[in-house]
């Protein structure tokens, strides 16, 4: 079993290494958990947002849906770990 890298690296950096032809297999453990059930939803995006999503998807060589899920998951995780904001009183 190949050993995994202990160095923190962003997905964009891994994608760049892969684009240069470098071996990035050490960044993956092949251990994952399938999460079910999945519910489909519709989301409206502006043309500019779609362009940005598609550019990132092309750069990472993943689907637009994968980009959306990754960014949304990251944003929710950051919000969950953020300090609670104080409520304003009127």
C-alpha positions as CSV (number, residue, x, y, z in Angstrom):
1,X,0.0,0.0,0.0
2,X,1.5,3.4,-1.0
3,X,2.1,5.8,1.8
4,X,0.2,9.0,1.8
5,X,1.7,12.5,1.9
6,X,1.6,14.2,5.3
7,X,2.1,17.7,3.8
8,X,-1.0,19.9,3.5
9,X,-1.6,20.9,-0.1
10,X,-4.6,22.5,-1.8
11,X,-6.6,20.8,-4.5
12,X,-5.4,23.4,-6.9
13,X,-1.8,22.6,-6.1
14,X,-2.5,18.9,-6.6
15,X,-4.1,19.7,-10.0
16,X,-1.2,21.8,-11.1
17,X,1.2,19.0,-10.2
18,X,-0.9,16.5,-12.1
19,X,-1.0,18.9,-15.1
20,X,2.8,18.9,-15.1
21,X,2.7,15.1,-15.2
22,X,3.9,14.6,-11.6
23,X,2.8,11.6,-9.6
24,X,0.0,12.8,-7.2
25,X,-1.1,9.4,-6.0
26,X,0.5,9.9,-2.6
27,X,-2.2,12.6,-1.9
28,X,-5.0,10.0,-2.1
29,X,-5.8,7.2,0.3
30,X,-8.5,5.5,-1.8
31,X,-10.5,5.3,1.5
32,X,-13.8,7.1,1.3
33,X,-17.3,6.9,2.5
34,X,-20.3,7.0,0.2
35,X,-23.0,9.3,1.5
36,X,-26.6,8.5,0.6
37,X,-29.4,9.5,-0.1
38,X,-28.8,12.3,-2.5
39,X,-31.5,14.8,-3.3
40,X,-31.4,16.8,-6.5
41,X,-32.0,20.6,-6.4
42,X,-32.1,23.4,-8.9
43,X,-29.9,26.4,-8.5
44,X,-29.8,29.5,-10.6
45,X,-26.4,31.1,-11.4
46,X,-25.5,34.2,-13.3
47,X,-23.5,33.8,-16.5
48,X,-20.4,35.2,-14.8
49,X,-20.6,32.7,-11.9
50,X,-21.1,29.8,-14.4
51,X,-18.0,31.0,-16.3
52,X,-16.0,31.0,-13.1
53,X,-17.2,27.6,-12.1
54,X,-16.5,26.2,-15.6
55,X,-13.0,27.7,-15.6
56,X,-12.2,26.1,-12.2
57,X,-13.7,22.8,-13.3
58,X,-11.5,22.8,-16.4
59,X,-8.4,23.7,-14.5
60,X,-9.0,20.9,-12.0
61,X,-10.3,18.5,-14.7
62,X,-13.5,17.8,-12.7
63,X,-17.2,18.4,-13.3
64,X,-18.9,21.7,-12.6
65,X,-21.1,19.8,-10.1
66,X,-18.0,18.6,-8.2
67,X,-16.7,22.2,-8.0
68,X,-20.0,23.4,-6.6
69,X,-20.1,20.6,-4.0
70,X,-16.5,21.2,-3.0
71,X,-16.8,25.0,-2.6
72,X,-20.2,24.7,-0.8
73,X,-18.8,22.1,1.6
74,X,-15.7,24.2,2.3
75,X,-17.8,27.3,2.9
76,X,-20.1,25.5,5.3
77,X,-17.2,23.9,7.2
78,X,-15.5,27.3,7.6
79,X,-18.8,28.8,8.9
80,X,-19.2,26.0,11.3
81,X,-15.8,26.6,12.8
82,X,-16.0,30.4,12.8
83,X,-16.5,32.3,16.0
84,X,-20.2,33.1,16.6
85,X,-21.0,36.7,15.8
86,X,-22.6,38.8,18.5
87,X,-26.2,39.8,18.0
88,X,-26.9,43.5,17.6
89,X,-29.4,44.9,20.0
90,X,-31.7,47.7,18.9
